[in-house]
Amino acid sequence: MNTVKAIYPGSFDPVTNGHVDLIARGSKIFDHLVVAILRNSHKNPLFTVAERVEMLTEAVAGFGNVSIATFDGLLVDFARQEQAHALLRGIRAISDYEYELQMALMNRRLSPELETIFLMPDAKYSFVSSRLVKEVFELGGSVEGLVPEFVIERLKQHGIGNAGS
């Protein structure tokens, strides 16, 4: 019997309820799902890689077939290293689709055996992004219900925003 391993890559800065929704649904589709945090030196993340690993570990604690990893470089190289068969990607809007289609086609060119699976988040999270969460929180708006509660506490610890919830 073949087991299907997939990778759900992203920056997860921070993890949102939209991410958790896709992780939950991906864990039902694949035998093993690796949530992979991209270590990108060109971005200026709010949370360190270690903090993002901690938050994701807490977010996926209830899923027995989900693990957390970090990577840099090409995603297809990481997928080969992990012996993954598929990539899980979330699409919220048409603008996401255009970018994700380009990435999927490039990944297919680089690694034809690797499939890309697109999932849409639950409609209530279709507008939520990590960037938007950070901006709203920083300006004192509520992100309640958009991220796990422990993420709100982490945002407060970073000293951004004046209300936060």
N, CA, C and O atoms as a DFTB+ gen file, in Angstrom:
660 C
 N C O
     1  1       0.841      -1.185       0.000
     2  2       0.000       0.000       0.000
     3  2       0.884       1.246       0.000
     4  3       1.772       1.387       0.841
     5  1       0.636       2.139      -0.943
     6  2       1.386       3.396      -1.002
     7  2       0.817       4.397      -0.011
     8  3      -0.396       4.495       0.171
     9  1       1.706       5.130       0.618
    10  2       1.268       6.249       1.440
    11  2       1.608       7.521       0.696
    12  3       2.652       7.618       0.051
    13  1       0.730       8.485       0.788
    14  2       0.915       9.742       0.072
    15  2       1.313      10.817       1.073
    16  3       0.579      11.139       2.007
    17  1       2.492      11.352       0.840
    18  2       3.036      12.415       1.692
    19  2       2.976      13.722       0.913
    20  3       3.350      13.773      -0.259
    21  1       2.505      14.774       1.569
    22  2       2.402      16.089       0.938
    23  2       3.095      17.128       1.790
    24  3       3.285      16.954       2.994
    25  1       3.468      18.211       1.137
    26  2       4.091      19.348       1.822
    27  2       3.199      20.564       1.639
    28  3       2.763      20.873       0.530
    29  1       2.936      21.247       2.744
    30  2       2.208      22.514       2.723
    31  2       3.218      23.593       3.106
    32  3       3.476      23.804       4.291
    33  1       3.796      24.283       2.105
    34  2       4.836      25.263       2.390
    35  2       4.274      26.668       2.600
    36  3       3.186      26.993       2.125
    37  1       5.026      27.484       3.311
    38  2       4.653      28.876       3.490
    39  2       5.566      29.555       4.487
    40  3       6.458      28.936       5.066
    41  1       5.322      30.845       4.675
    42  2       6.109      31.581       5.671
    43  2       5.433      31.505       7.042
    44  3       6.117      31.506       8.066
    45  1       4.102      31.439       7.074
    46  2       3.341      31.282       8.323
    47  2       3.773      32.326       9.363
    48  3       4.088      31.989      10.504
    49  1       3.781      33.592       8.948
    50  2       4.263      34.690       9.803
    51  2       3.163      35.703      10.076
    52  3       3.187      36.791       9.500
    53  1       2.197      35.383      10.937
    54  2       2.018      34.184      11.753
    55  2       1.037      33.214      11.099
    56  3       0.459      33.499      10.049
    57  1       0.864      32.061      11.747
    58  2      -0.135      31.092      11.320
    59  2      -1.519      31.701      11.556
    60  3      -1.765      32.321      12.591
    61  1      -2.422      31.516      10.579
    62  2      -3.786      32.033      10.683
    63  2      -4.767      30.865      10.774
    64  3      -4.393      29.708      10.583
    65  1      -6.014      31.186      11.064
    66  2      -7.033      30.140      11.074
    67  2      -7.281      29.595       9.670
    68  3      -7.734      28.460       9.523
    69  1      -6.991      30.383       8.641
    70  2      -7.064      29.882       7.277
    71  2      -6.025      28.798       7.039
    72  3      -6.315      27.778       6.414
    73  1      -4.806      29.020       7.542
    74  2      -3.769      27.983       7.463
    75  2      -4.215      26.716       8.190
    76  3      -4.096      25.608       7.666
    77  1      -4.730      26.900       9.408
    78  2      -5.147      25.751      10.215
    79  2      -6.278      24.994       9.511
    80  3      -6.324      23.765       9.564
    81  1      -7.181      25.713       8.860
    82  2      -8.263      25.086       8.100
    83  2      -7.686      24.201       6.989
    84  3      -8.122      23.063       6.811
    85  1      -6.717      24.717       6.252
    86  2      -6.110      23.925       5.175
    87  2      -5.326      22.740       5.724
    88  3      -5.335      21.660       5.132
    89  1      -4.653      22.935       6.842
    90  2      -3.919      21.828       7.474
    91  2      -4.898      20.726       7.887
    92  3      -4.642      19.547       7.643
    93  1      -6.004      21.099       8.504
    94  2      -7.000      20.118       8.941
    95  2      -7.543      19.340       7.750
    96  3      -7.670      18.118       7.810
    97  1      -7.858      20.036       6.681
    98  2      -8.412      19.368       5.514
    99  2      -7.348      18.547       4.794
   100  3      -7.630      17.452       4.306
   101  1      -6.129      19.072       4.726
   102  2      -5.039      18.322       4.111
   103  2      -4.708      17.059       4.873
   104  3      -4.331      16.050       4.277
   105  1      -4.845      17.107       6.192
   106  2      -4.551      15.922       7.014
   107  2      -5.542      14.793       6.749
   108  3      -5.244      13.631       7.024
   109  1      -6.720      15.127       6.216
   110  2      -7.714      14.116       5.867
   111  2      -7.460      13.532       4.475
   112  3      -7.881      12.412       4.183
   113  1      -6.785      14.279       3.631
   114  2      -6.544      13.853       2.248
   115  2      -5.272      13.022       2.133
   116  3      -5.230      12.028       1.408
   117  1      -4.235      13.443       2.857
   118  2      -2.925      12.814       2.728
   119  2      -2.620      11.949       3.945
   120  3      -3.108      12.203       5.046
   121  1      -1.804      10.926       3.725
   122  2      -1.393      10.063       4.830
   123  2      -0.485      10.807       5.797
   124  3      -0.554      10.603       7.009
   125  1       0.361      11.667       5.258
   126  2       1.244      12.494       6.090
   127  2       1.359      13.867       5.445
   128  3       1.567      13.975       4.236
   129  1       1.224      14.909       6.245
   130  2       1.333      16.285       5.768
   131  2       2.463      16.967       6.528
   132  3       2.457      17.019       7.758
   133  1       3.427      17.486       5.784
   134  2       4.531      18.233       6.366
   135  2       4.244      19.716       6.143
   136  3       4.184      20.178       5.004
   137  1       4.067      20.451       7.226
   138  2       3.911      21.900       7.139
   139  2       5.323      22.465       7.177
   140  3       6.024      22.353       8.183
   141  1       5.732      23.074       6.065
   142  2       7.125      23.477       5.881
   143  2       7.264      24.991       5.857
   144  3       6.691      25.672       5.007
   145  1       8.028      25.498       6.800
   146  2       8.269      26.940       6.923
   147  2       9.474      27.308       6.070
   148  3      10.570      26.779       6.256
   149  1       9.255      28.212       5.144
   150  2      10.344      28.695       4.297
   151  2      11.202      29.674       5.087
   152  3      10.706      30.667       5.619
   153  1      12.496      29.379       5.156
   154  2      13.456      30.307       5.763
   155  2      13.950      31.199       4.633
   156  3      14.851      30.820       3.885
   157  1      13.360      32.381       4.508
   158  2      13.663      33.289       3.403
   159  2      14.388      34.511       3.937
   160  3      13.803      35.330       4.647
   161  1      15.654      34.630       3.597
   162  2      16.454      35.755       4.101
   163  2      16.081      37.074       3.425
   164  3      16.487      38.139       3.891
   165  1      15.315      37.020       2.335
   166  2      14.924      38.245       1.631
   167  2      13.700      38.907       2.247
   168  3      13.425      40.078       1.984
   169  1      12.971      38.169       3.056
   170  2      11.804      38.728       3.736
   171  2      12.225      39.188       5.123
   172  3      13.232      38.735       5.666
   173  1      11.445      40.085       5.678
   174  2      11.702      40.574       7.023
   175  2      10.543      40.143       7.922
   176  3       9.643      40.939       8.188
   177  1      10.554      38.891       8.393
   178  2       9.415      38.397       9.165
   179  2       9.340      39.021      10.552
   180  3      10.348      39.448      11.116
   181  1       8.133      39.064      11.083
   182  2       7.927      39.531      12.457
   183  2       8.420      38.478      13.446
   184  3       9.070      38.799      14.440
   185  1       8.102      37.215      13.156
   186  2       8.452      36.125      14.059
   187  2       9.662      35.365      13.533
   188  3       9.817      35.176      12.326
   189  1      10.505      34.938      14.443
   190  2      11.666      34.130      14.051
   191  2      11.172      32.772      13.563
   192  3      10.023      32.397      13.795
   193  1      12.044      32.049      12.891
   194  2      11.698      30.695      12.451
   195  2      11.347      29.838      13.661
   196  3      10.380      29.078      13.618
   197  1      12.117      29.951      14.738
   198  2      11.844      29.162      15.945
   199  2      10.460      29.485      16.514
   200  3       9.751      28.576      16.945
   201  1      10.067      30.749      16.524
   202  2       8.745      31.135      17.024
   203  2       7.638      30.570      16.131
   204  3       6.607      30.112      16.623
   205  1       7.861      30.608      14.820
   206  2       6.863      30.072      13.895
   207  2       6.738      28.555      14.051
   208  3       5.638      28.010      13.964
   209  1       7.862      27.876      14.280
   210  2       7.816      26.427      14.536
   211  2       6.992      26.168      15.796
   212  3       6.149      25.270      15.807
   213  1       7.225      26.939      16.852
   214  2       6.475      26.765      18.106
   215  2       4.981      26.971      17.897
   216  3       4.168      26.174      18.366
   217  1       4.617      28.050      17.185
   218  2       3.203      28.340      16.966
   219  2       2.546      27.256      16.118
   220  3       1.439      26.814      16.428
   221  1       3.212      26.828      15.057
   222  2       2.640      25.776      14.209
   223  2       2.546      24.451      14.958
   224  3       1.574      23.715      14.788
   225  1       3.534      24.142      15.777
   226  2       3.499      22.921      16.568
   227  2       2.276      22.919      17.479
   228  3       1.606      21.898      17.633
   229  1       1.997      24.062      18.073
   230  2       0.806      24.178      18.921
   231  2      -0.464      24.067      18.086
   232  3      -1.433      23.436      18.507
   233  1      -0.459      24.678      16.907
   234  2      -1.646      24.680      16.045
   235  2      -2.005      23.283      15.533
   236  3      -3.181      22.984      15.326
   237  1      -1.006      22.432      15.329
   238  2      -1.256      21.109      14.741
   239  2      -1.227      19.985      15.776
   240  3      -1.235      18.809      15.413
   241  1      -1.194      20.332      17.041
   242  2      -1.052      19.327      18.102
   243  2      -2.104      18.230      18.023
   244  3      -1.829      17.096      18.415
   245  1      -3.285      18.529      17.534
   246  2      -4.353      17.540      17.474
   247  2      -4.327      16.630      16.261
   248  3      -5.164      15.735      16.145
   249  1      -3.392      16.839      15.362
   250  2      -3.330      16.044      14.135
   251  2      -2.165      15.062      14.220
   252  3      -1.006      15.475      14.263
   253  1      -2.465      13.785      14.243
   254  2      -1.431      12.768      14.393
   255  2      -0.569      12.551      13.164
   256  3       0.509      11.965      13.268
   257  1      -1.015      13.007      12.007
   258  2      -0.268      12.761      10.775
   259  2       0.319      14.043      10.169
   260  3       0.590      14.103       8.970
   261  1       0.510      15.065      11.008
   262  2       1.070      16.343      10.549
   263  2       2.360      16.616      11.312
   264  3       2.418      16.462      12.532
   265  1       3.382      17.019      10.585
   266  2       4.646      17.398      11.214
   267  2       5.069      18.770      10.705
   268  3       4.556      19.261       9.700
   269  1       6.008      19.375      11.412
   270  2       6.523      20.704      11.074
   271  2       7.984      20.569      10.672
   272  3       8.748      19.830      11.293
   273  1       8.358      21.293       9.628
   274  2       9.757      21.307       9.184
   275  2      10.082      22.706       8.680
   276  3       9.192      23.530       8.472
   277  1      11.370      22.957       8.488
   278  2      11.813      24.211       7.879
   279  2      12.688      23.871       6.679
   280  3      13.292      22.801       6.614
   281  1      12.742      24.804       5.731
   282  2      13.585      24.578       4.563
   283  2      13.979      25.917       3.959
   284  3      13.349      26.944       4.210
   285  1      15.030      25.879       3.161
   286  2      15.375      27.016       2.314
   287  2      15.743      26.448       0.953
   288  3      15.889      25.235       0.801
   289  1      15.890      27.302      -0.013
   290  2      16.174      26.821      -1.358
   291  2      14.902      26.457      -2.090
   292  3      13.816      26.934      -1.761
   293  1      15.053      25.599      -3.095
   294  2      13.914      25.218      -3.923
   295  2      12.991      24.247      -3.196
   296  3      13.441      23.292      -2.563
   297  1      11.712      24.508      -3.297
   298  2      10.715      23.632      -2.693
   299  2      10.790      22.227      -3.284
   300  3      10.627      21.249      -2.555
   301  1      11.032      22.107      -4.580
   302  2      11.092      20.777      -5.189
   303  2      12.261      19.961      -4.633
   304  3      12.162      18.740      -4.514
   305  1      13.354      20.620      -4.297
   306  2      14.479      19.909      -3.684
   307  2      14.104      19.408      -2.290
   308  3      14.438      18.285      -1.910
   309  1      13.404      20.258      -1.534
   310  2      12.941      19.846      -0.203
   311  2      11.945      18.688      -0.329
   312  3      11.986      17.746       0.463
   313  1      11.057      18.756      -1.317
   314  2      10.076      17.690      -1.529
   315  2      10.772      16.364      -1.846
   316  3      10.371      15.314      -1.345
   317  1      11.806      16.415      -2.671
   318  2      12.572      15.197      -2.970
   319  2      13.216      14.643      -1.710
   320  3      13.170      13.440      -1.454
   321  1      13.814      15.522      -0.931
   322  2      14.464      15.128       0.333
   323  2      13.459      14.450       1.264
   324  3      13.788      13.471       1.934
   325  1      12.251      14.968       1.300
   326  2      11.196      14.430       2.165
   327  2      10.465      13.247       1.540
   328  3       9.625      12.620       2.186
   329  1      10.780      12.944       0.293
   330  2      10.097      11.892      -0.465
   331  2       8.592      12.142      -0.527
   332  3       7.782      11.230      -0.365
   333  1       8.242      13.410      -0.767
   334  2       6.838      13.806      -0.871
   335  2       6.331      13.594      -2.291
   336  3       7.096      13.629      -3.255
   337  1       5.041      13.375      -2.396
   338  2       4.393      13.140      -3.677
   339  2       3.606      14.347      -4.161
   340  3       3.309      14.463      -5.350
   341  1       3.264      15.253      -3.232
   342  2       2.371      16.352      -3.579
   343  2       2.705      17.600      -2.773
   344  3       3.318      17.548      -1.706
   345  1       2.275      18.717      -3.333
   346  2       2.353      20.009      -2.656
   347  2       0.921      20.484      -2.437
   348  3       0.096      20.410      -3.347
   349  1       0.630      20.959      -1.261
   350  2      -0.669      21.533      -0.946
   351  2      -0.525      23.044      -0.943
   352  3       0.348      23.595      -0.272
   353  1      -1.390      23.709      -1.698
   354  2      -1.352      25.165      -1.761
   355  2      -2.769      25.703      -1.582
   356  3      -3.734      25.125      -2.082
   357  1      -2.875      26.805      -0.869
   358  2      -4.163      27.451      -0.661
   359  2      -4.372      28.572      -1.655
   360  3      -3.442      29.299      -2.002
   361  1      -5.599      28.701      -2.103
   362  2      -5.966      29.778      -3.026
   363  2      -7.165      30.511      -2.454
   364  3      -8.223      29.919      -2.242
   365  1      -6.992      31.811      -2.204
   366  2      -8.078      32.609      -1.646
   367  2      -8.814      33.400      -2.719
   368  3     -10.025      33.600      -2.621
   369  1      -8.090      33.851      -3.744
   370  2      -8.674      34.742      -4.746
   371  2      -8.009      34.499      -6.099
   372  3      -7.047      33.739      -6.209
   373  1      -8.538      35.154      -7.115
   374  2      -7.978      35.018      -8.469
   375  2      -6.507      35.425      -8.480
   376  3      -5.699      34.793      -9.161
   377  1      -6.153      36.457      -7.746
   378  2      -4.754      36.901      -7.722
   379  2      -3.849      35.796      -7.174
   380  3      -2.732      35.625      -7.663
   381  1      -4.303      35.048      -6.178
   382  2      -3.539      33.899      -5.676
   383  2      -3.390      32.851      -6.767
   384  3      -2.316      32.274      -6.942
   385  1      -4.479      32.606      -7.504
   386  2      -4.450      31.568      -8.532
   387  2      -3.394      31.864      -9.596
   388  3      -2.657      30.970     -10.011
   389  1      -3.325      33.108     -10.028
   390  2      -2.355      33.461     -11.068
   391  2      -0.931      33.177     -10.609
   392  3      -0.145      32.592     -11.354
   393  1      -0.600      33.580      -9.407
   394  2       0.735      33.337      -8.862
   395  2       0.972      31.846      -8.644
   396  3       2.013      31.315      -9.031
   397  1       0.002      31.173      -8.023
   398  2       0.154      29.755      -7.706
   399  2       0.236      28.899      -8.965
   400  3       0.943      27.892      -8.974
   401  1      -0.472      29.279     -10.029
   402  2      -0.388      28.547     -11.288
   403  2       1.027      28.630     -11.854
   404  3       1.581      27.625     -12.300
   405  1       1.606      29.821     -11.836
   406  2       2.986      29.975     -12.310
   407  2       3.945      29.099     -11.505
   408  3       4.804      28.423     -12.072
   409  1       3.792      29.117     -10.179
   410  2       4.662      28.316      -9.323
   411  2       4.456      26.813      -9.576
   412  3       5.421      26.051      -9.635
   413  1       3.209      26.403      -9.722
   414  2       2.916      24.986      -9.955
   415  2       3.519      24.512     -11.274
   416  3       4.067      23.412     -11.354
   417  1       3.416      25.346     -12.306
   418  2       3.975      24.962     -13.604
   419  2       5.501      24.907     -13.561
   420  3       6.106      24.028     -14.176
   421  1       6.121      25.833     -12.844
   422  2       7.574      25.800     -12.708
   423  2       7.998      24.567     -11.896
   424  3       8.959      23.884     -12.249
   425  1       7.275      24.295     -10.814
   426  2       7.587      23.115     -10.011
   427  2       7.427      21.841     -10.833
   428  3       8.222      20.911     -10.697
   429  1       6.404      21.791     -11.684
   430  2       6.198      20.618     -12.540
   431  2       7.352      20.461     -13.522
   432  3       7.794      19.347     -13.804
   433  1       7.833      21.582     -14.037
   434  2       8.979      21.535     -14.952
   435  2      10.219      20.998     -14.247
   436  3      10.968      20.199     -14.808
   437  1      10.428      21.446     -13.008
   438  2      11.604      21.038     -12.238
   439  2      11.477      19.633     -11.657
   440  3      12.478      18.947     -11.450
   441  1      10.242      19.210     -11.397
   442  2      10.014      17.917     -10.758
   443  2       8.679      17.346     -11.245
   444  3       7.672      17.447     -10.544
   445  1       8.665      16.745     -12.445
   446  2       7.403      16.295     -13.055
   447  2       6.604      15.298     -12.219
   448  3       5.389      15.196     -12.381
   449  1       7.269      14.565     -11.331
   450  2       6.562      13.561     -10.518
   451  2       5.816      14.170      -9.337
   452  3       5.050      13.471      -8.673
   453  1       6.021      15.453      -9.062
   454  2       5.413      16.131      -7.914
   455  2       4.127      16.833      -8.354
   456  3       4.146      17.683      -9.243
   457  1       3.021      16.468      -7.725
   458  2       1.728      17.072      -8.054
   459  2       1.432      18.245      -7.124
   460  3       1.820      18.229      -5.955
   461  1       0.745      19.259      -7.644
   462  2       0.291      20.382      -6.825
   463  2      -1.216      20.288      -6.676
   464  3      -1.943      20.178      -7.664
   465  1      -1.679      20.333      -5.435
   466  2      -3.099      20.267      -5.111
   467  2      -3.505      21.622      -4.534
   468  3      -2.914      22.092      -3.561
   469  1      -4.515      22.245      -5.139
   470  2      -5.016      23.527      -4.665
   471  2      -6.279      23.311      -3.831
   472  3      -7.181      22.577      -4.234
   473  1      -6.332      23.950      -2.678
   474  2      -7.532      23.952      -1.850
   475  2      -7.913      25.393      -1.537
   476  3      -7.049      26.252      -1.358
   477  1      -9.188      25.640      -1.475
   478  2      -9.673      26.946      -1.042
   479  2      -9.984      26.856       0.446
   480  3     -10.532      25.853       0.902
   481  1      -9.644      27.888       1.204
   482  2     -10.002      27.863       2.626
   483  2     -11.508      28.045       2.789
   484  3     -12.205      28.449       1.859
   485  1     -11.983      27.745       3.967
   486  2     -13.374      28.033       4.302
   487  2     -13.646      29.501       3.952
   488  3     -12.779      30.357       4.128
   489  1     -14.847      29.782       3.458
   490  2     -15.196      31.140       3.005
   491  2     -14.923      32.200       4.065
   492  3     -14.551      33.326       3.733
   493  1     -15.103      31.849       5.343
   494  2     -14.897      32.851       6.392
   495  2     -13.440      33.256       6.540
   496  3     -13.140      34.242       7.213
   497  1     -12.516      32.502       5.914
   498  2     -11.089      32.851       5.963
   499  2     -10.559      33.261       4.591
   500  3      -9.350      33.424       4.424
   501  1     -11.431      33.429       3.620
   502  2     -10.995      33.651       2.243
   503  2     -10.261      34.980       2.036
   504  3      -9.602      35.162       1.012
   505  1     -10.361      35.889       2.971
   506  2      -9.680      37.183       2.857
   507  2      -8.493      37.305       3.808
   508  3      -7.782      38.310       3.776
   509  1      -8.268      36.310       4.642
   510  2      -7.269      36.403       5.707
   511  2      -5.879      36.044       5.189
   512  3      -5.682      35.004       4.561
   513  1      -4.930      36.917       5.463
   514  2      -3.518      36.641       5.177
   515  2      -2.697      37.042       6.397
   516  3      -3.129      37.864       7.205
   517  1      -1.530      36.465       6.519
   518  2      -0.639      36.821       7.625
   519  2      -0.305      38.305       7.585
   520  3      -0.283      38.973       8.618
   521  1      -0.045      38.813       6.391
   522  2       0.292      40.231       6.230
   523  2      -0.845      41.108       6.741
   524  3      -0.611      42.063       7.481
   525  1      -2.074      40.786       6.349
   526  2      -3.225      41.575       6.770
   527  2      -3.439      41.492       8.278
   528  3      -3.759      42.498       8.913
   529  1      -3.269      40.320       8.851
   530  2      -3.397      40.146      10.302
   531  2      -2.422      41.070      11.025
   532  3      -2.802      41.767      11.966
   533  1      -1.162      41.074      10.583
   534  2      -0.146      41.918      11.240
   535  2      -0.496      43.399      11.101
   536  3      -0.356      44.162      12.056
   537  1      -0.946      43.804       9.922
   538  2      -1.290      45.212       9.708
   539  2      -2.462      45.647      10.577
   540  3      -2.407      46.697      11.217
   541  1      -3.515      44.849      10.601
   542  2      -4.700      45.188      11.398
   543  2      -4.342      45.239      12.882
   544  3      -4.742      46.168      13.584
   545  1      -3.593      44.249      13.361
   546  2      -3.209      44.213      14.766
   547  2      -2.338      45.416      15.114
   548  3      -2.525      46.045      16.155
   549  1      -1.389      45.732      14.241
   550  2      -0.483      46.850      14.493
   551  2      -1.237      48.173      14.605
   552  3      -0.830      49.066      15.348
   553  1      -2.332      48.292      13.869
   554  2      -3.129      49.519      13.914
   555  2      -4.200      49.481      14.994
   556  3      -5.039      50.379      15.068
   557  1      -4.179      48.444      15.837
   558  2      -5.088      48.380      16.973
   559  2      -6.407      47.691      16.701
   560  3      -7.295      47.718      17.554
   561  1      -6.565      47.077      15.546
   562  2      -7.803      46.381      15.220
   563  2      -7.831      44.975      15.778
   564  3      -6.809      44.423      16.186
   565  1      -9.017      44.415      15.787
   566  2      -9.210      43.064      16.318
   567  2      -8.913      42.014      15.256
   568  3      -9.371      42.115      14.118
   569  1      -8.139      41.007      15.645
   570  2      -7.898      39.852      14.772
   571  2      -8.498      38.590      15.407
   572  3      -8.178      37.467      15.019
   573  1      -9.367      38.807      16.382
   574  2     -10.072      37.718      17.054
   575  2     -10.815      36.877      16.022
   576  3     -11.528      37.414      15.173
   577  1     -10.649      35.562      16.096
   578  2     -11.316      34.658      15.175
   579  2     -10.576      34.441      13.865
   580  3     -10.943      33.565      13.082
   581  1      -9.539      35.231      13.621
   582  2      -8.757      35.095      12.382
   583  2      -7.482      34.307      12.594
   584  3      -6.917      33.750      11.653
   585  1      -7.031      34.265      13.848
   586  2      -5.824      33.524      14.214
   587  2      -6.105      32.784      15.514
   588  3      -6.993      33.179      16.269
   589  1      -5.359      31.711      15.786
   590  2      -5.518      31.065      17.095
   591  2      -5.204      32.051      18.222
   592  3      -4.410      32.975      18.044
   593  1      -5.830      31.847      19.377
   594  2      -5.638      32.753      20.519
   595  2      -4.165      32.925      20.897
   596  3      -3.739      34.024      21.252
   597  1      -3.388      31.839      20.819
   598  2      -1.980      31.952      21.203
   599  2      -1.206      32.878      20.262
   600  3      -0.180      33.429      20.658
   601  1      -1.674      33.058      19.033
   602  2      -1.019      33.987      18.103
   603  2      -1.266      35.423      18.556
   604  3      -0.370      36.263      18.468
   605  1      -2.470      35.709      19.039
   606  2      -2.757      37.059      19.545
   607  2      -1.821      37.373      20.712
   608  3      -1.294      38.481      20.810
   609  1      -1.618      36.396      21.591
   610  2      -0.690      36.605      22.717
   611  2       0.725      36.861      22.209
   612  3       1.433      37.714      22.744
   613  1       1.135      36.135      21.192
   614  2       2.483      36.338      20.616
   615  2       2.602      37.717      19.978
   616  3       3.637      38.373      20.102
   617  1       1.553      38.157      19.301
   618  2       1.577      39.499      18.707
   619  2       1.722      40.557      19.806
   620  3       2.480      41.516      19.656
   621  1       0.999      40.378      20.895
   622  2       1.111      41.308      22.027
   623  2       2.520      41.299      22.602
   624  3       3.046      42.352      22.962
   625  1       3.134      40.127      22.692
   626  2       4.495      40.024      23.222
   627  2       5.503      40.774      22.350
   628  3       6.524      41.260      22.837
   629  1       5.202      40.858      21.069
   630  2       6.087      41.588      20.161
   631  2       5.883      43.100      20.259
   632  3       6.601      43.881      19.635
   633  1       4.881      43.499      21.062
   634  2       4.700      44.927      21.342
   635  2       4.133      45.724      20.190
   636  3       4.320      46.939      20.129
   637  1       3.442      45.064      19.273
   638  2       2.810      45.840      18.204
   639  2       1.328      45.977      18.512
   640  3       0.747      45.147      19.212
   641  1       0.736      47.014      17.990
   642  2      -0.688      47.254      18.182
   643  2      -0.975      47.824      19.560
   644  3      -0.147      47.751      20.468
   645  1      -2.166      48.393      19.697
   646  2      -2.518      48.939      21.001
   647  2      -3.780      48.312      21.565
   648  3      -4.119      48.542      22.726
   649  1      -4.487      47.515      20.754
   650  2      -5.685      46.835      21.264
   651  2      -5.524      45.341      21.057
   652  3      -5.477      44.568      22.014
   653  1      -5.439      44.946      19.797
   654  2      -5.136      43.566      19.457
   655  2      -6.273      42.589      19.547
   656  3      -6.216      41.549      18.890
   657  1      -7.293      42.853      20.309
   658  2      -8.396      41.892      20.354
   659  2      -9.661      42.570      20.771
   660  3     -10.705      41.924      20.868
